Amino acid sequence: MSASFSNVIKNLFQITDEQAMWRVQTEDDPDAFAVIVSRWKIPLHHLCTRMVGDQHKAEDLTQEAFSRLFLKRKVYEPKGKLSTYLWRITLNLCYDELRRLKRRRETVPNDAYQDSILAMENFVSPDPVPGVEMESNEQAAQVRAALDSLSDSHRSVLVLRHYENLKFREIAEVLEIPEGTVKSRMAEALSQMAKALQHPQKETASAVSKTRSKLQPILAL
């Protein structure tokens, strides 16, 4: 590899997302687009996995997100960060997929539906903790089921905040809703998660509170 070519590649990876997207938009620069993909493929795949609960489907959705970004490059308006636009595109694809899954559950035979539920319950987190895999898998399955019990709007806020580490302000920009609404949805999502992670015993306010206090380290899996 020549020194000049190495410098070109090095410079490409030093540019911001917005600068890379500008090159894609104005010059159809494939190298700049490759930089965007390399930076965002894993985060978007994790988002899709946690939203739809299927790693293989998440791969398809991630590829579709990048395809849409490229197809819409000429009409893209850089009003904010490219990351905000990417999160939004990807979430909308996840919402579409969840609606398709819901329609399918309403039409498939009951046995097939039960099989799909079992498959969801056997879901394994893409980020197991080394050394405690069995415990992590059990916790991941519980969290997966609890996430599935949330509405799309509550799930997206919780995933973006606790898994993707977005600030409330950034989530508000992605979802195009007031920051106060984000915070209220987050509080409700945590409350629902706490109840869903309860053992199937008599629920009390103190038990729910205790479970809720344990949510953050569990969600970090």
C-alpha positions as CSV (number, residue, x, y, z in Angstrom):
1,M,0.0,0.0,0.0
2,S,1.5,3.4,-1.0
3,A,2.1,6.1,1.5
4,S,-0.3,8.5,-0.3
5,F,-3.1,5.9,-0.3
6,S,-2.5,5.2,3.4
7,N,-2.8,8.9,4.1
8,V,-6.1,9.1,2.2
9,I,-7.5,6.3,4.2
10,K,-6.2,7.7,7.5
11,N,-7.7,11.1,6.7
12,L,-11.0,9.6,5.9
13,F,-11.3,7.9,9.2
14,Q,-10.4,11.2,11.0
15,I,-13.3,13.1,9.5
16,T,-16.6,13.5,11.3
17,D,-19.8,11.6,10.4
18,E,-21.2,14.8,9.0
19,Q,-18.2,15.5,6.8
20,A,-18.3,11.9,5.6
21,M,-22.0,12.2,4.8
22,W,-21.4,15.5,2.9
23,R,-18.9,13.6,0.7
24,V,-21.5,10.9,0.1
25,Q,-24.2,13.4,-0.7
26,T,-22.2,15.6,-3.0
27,E,-19.7,13.2,-4.6
28,D,-21.2,9.7,-4.1
29,D,-17.9,8.9,-2.3
30,P,-17.9,5.1,-1.6
31,D,-15.0,5.4,0.8
32,A,-16.7,8.0,2.9
33,F,-19.8,5.8,3.0
34,A,-17.7,2.9,4.1
35,V,-16.4,5.0,7.0
36,I,-20.0,5.7,8.2
37,V,-20.9,2.0,7.9
38,S,-17.8,0.9,9.8
39,R,-18.6,3.3,12.7
40,W,-22.3,2.6,13.0
41,K,-22.8,-1.1,11.9
42,I,-22.4,-2.5,15.4
43,P,-24.4,0.1,17.4
44,L,-27.3,-0.1,14.9
45,H,-27.2,-3.9,14.9
46,H,-27.4,-3.9,18.7
47,L,-30.3,-1.5,18.6
48,C,-32.2,-3.7,16.2
49,T,-31.4,-6.8,18.2
50,R,-32.7,-5.3,21.4
51,M,-35.8,-3.9,19.7
52,V,-36.9,-7.0,17.7
53,G,-35.2,-9.8,19.7
54,D,-33.8,-11.6,16.7
55,Q,-30.1,-11.2,15.8
56,H,-30.5,-12.5,12.2
57,K,-33.4,-10.1,11.5
58,A,-31.4,-7.3,13.1
59,E,-28.7,-7.9,10.5
60,D,-31.2,-7.4,7.7
61,L,-32.6,-4.3,9.4
62,T,-29.2,-2.8,9.8
63,Q,-28.3,-3.4,6.2
64,E,-31.7,-1.8,5.2
65,A,-30.9,1.2,7.4
66,F,-27.7,1.9,5.5
67,S,-29.4,1.2,2.2
68,R,-32.0,3.8,3.0
69,L,-29.4,6.3,4.1
70,F,-27.6,6.0,0.8
71,L,-30.8,6.0,-1.3
72,K,-31.9,9.2,0.5
73,R,-28.5,10.9,0.4
74,K,-29.6,13.6,-2.1
75,V,-32.5,14.7,0.0
76,Y,-30.7,14.4,3.4
77,E,-30.8,17.7,5.2
78,P,-27.9,18.0,7.8
79,K,-29.9,19.9,10.4
80,G,-28.2,18.0,13.3
81,K,-25.9,15.1,13.9
82,L,-25.9,12.2,11.4
83,S,-26.2,9.8,14.3
84,T,-29.6,11.3,15.2
85,Y,-30.8,10.6,11.6
86,L,-29.4,7.1,11.7
87,W,-31.0,6.2,15.0
88,R,-34.3,7.5,13.7
89,I,-34.2,5.6,10.4
90,T,-33.3,2.4,12.2
91,L,-36.0,2.7,14.8
92,N,-38.6,3.3,12.2
93,L,-37.5,0.1,10.5
94,C,-37.7,-1.7,13.8
95,Y,-41.2,-0.4,14.4
96,D,-42.3,-1.7,10.9
97,E,-40.8,-5.1,11.7
98,L,-42.6,-5.2,15.1
99,R,-45.9,-4.4,13.4
100,R,-45.3,-7.2,10.9
101,L,-44.6,-9.6,13.8
102,K,-47.8,-8.5,15.5
103,R,-49.9,-9.1,12.4
104,R,-48.2,-12.5,12.0
105,R,-49.0,-13.5,15.6
106,E,-52.6,-12.5,15.0
107,T,-52.9,-14.8,11.9
108,V,-50.6,-17.8,12.5
109,P,-51.9,-21.0,14.1
110,N,-51.6,-21.1,17.9
111,D,-48.9,-23.8,17.9
112,A,-46.7,-21.7,15.6
113,Y,-47.3,-18.7,17.8
114,Q,-46.2,-20.7,20.9
115,D,-43.1,-21.8,19.1
116,S,-42.2,-18.2,18.3
117,I,-42.7,-17.2,21.9
118,L,-40.3,-20.0,23.0
119,A,-37.8,-18.8,20.5
120,M,-38.0,-15.3,22.0
121,E,-37.6,-16.7,25.5
122,N,-34.4,-18.5,24.4
123,F,-32.9,-15.2,23.2
124,V,-29.3,-14.6,24.3
125,S,-27.9,-11.1,24.8
126,P,-25.2,-10.2,22.2
127,D,-23.0,-9.0,25.0
128,P,-22.6,-11.8,27.6
129,V,-20.3,-11.1,30.6
130,P,-17.2,-13.4,30.5
131,G,-17.1,-15.9,33.3
132,V,-20.7,-15.8,34.2
133,E,-22.3,-16.9,30.9
134,M,-25.0,-19.2,32.4
135,E,-26.2,-16.5,34.8
136,S,-25.9,-13.9,32.1
137,N,-28.0,-16.0,29.7
138,E,-30.7,-16.5,32.3
139,Q,-30.8,-12.8,33.1
140,A,-30.7,-11.9,29.4
141,A,-33.7,-14.1,28.7
142,Q,-35.6,-12.5,31.6
143,V,-34.7,-9.0,30.4
144,R,-35.6,-10.0,26.8
145,A,-39.1,-11.1,27.9
146,A,-39.5,-8.0,30.0
147,L,-38.5,-5.8,27.0
148,D,-40.9,-7.6,24.8
149,S,-43.7,-6.7,27.3
150,L,-43.1,-3.0,26.8
151,S,-44.8,-0.9,24.1
152,D,-42.7,0.2,21.2
153,S,-42.5,3.7,22.5
154,H,-41.4,2.7,26.0
155,R,-38.9,0.1,24.7
156,S,-37.2,2.5,22.3
157,V,-36.6,5.1,25.1
158,L,-35.2,2.4,27.5
159,V,-33.0,0.9,24.8
160,L,-31.6,4.2,23.7
161,R,-30.9,5.3,27.2
162,H,-29.6,2.2,29.0
163,Y,-28.0,0.3,26.2
164,E,-26.9,3.0,23.7
165,N,-26.1,5.6,26.5
166,L,-27.9,8.5,24.7
167,K,-28.8,11.5,26.9
168,F,-32.4,12.4,27.3
169,R,-31.9,15.4,25.1
170,E,-30.5,13.2,22.3
171,I,-33.3,10.7,22.6
172,A,-35.8,13.6,22.3
173,E,-34.1,14.6,19.1
174,V,-34.2,11.1,17.7
175,L,-37.8,10.5,18.6
176,E,-38.9,14.1,17.8
177,I,-40.7,14.5,21.1
178,P,-40.2,16.8,24.1
179,E,-37.5,15.9,26.6
180,G,-40.1,15.8,29.4
181,T,-42.0,13.1,27.5
182,V,-38.8,11.1,27.1
183,K,-38.3,11.2,30.9
184,S,-41.9,10.2,31.7
185,R,-41.7,7.3,29.3
186,M,-38.4,6.2,30.9
187,A,-39.9,6.3,34.3
188,E,-42.9,4.2,33.2
189,A,-40.6,1.8,31.3
190,L,-38.5,1.2,34.4
191,S,-41.6,0.6,36.5
192,Q,-43.0,-1.9,34.0
193,M,-39.7,-3.6,33.7
194,A,-39.5,-4.0,37.5
195,K,-42.9,-5.6,37.6
196,A,-42.1,-7.9,34.6
197,L,-38.9,-9.1,36.3
198,Q,-40.7,-9.9,39.5
199,H,-40.8,-13.6,40.5
200,P,-44.4,-14.9,39.9
201,Q,-45.3,-14.3,43.6
202,K,-47.4,-11.9,45.4
203,E,-46.4,-8.4,44.3
204,T,-45.9,-5.7,46.9
205,A,-44.8,-2.1,46.6
206,S,-41.5,-2.9,48.4
207,A,-40.8,-5.9,46.3
208,V,-41.3,-3.9,43.1
209,S,-39.1,-1.1,44.5
210,K,-36.4,-3.6,45.3
211,T,-36.5,-5.2,41.9
212,R,-36.4,-1.8,40.3
213,S,-33.2,-0.9,42.2
214,K,-31.5,-3.9,40.7
215,L,-32.5,-3.0,37.1
216,Q,-29.5,-0.9,36.1
217,P,-26.8,-3.6,36.6
218,I,-29.0,-6.1,34.9
219,L,-29.7,-3.8,32.0
220,A,-26.0,-3.4,31.5
221,L,-25.7,-7.0,30.3
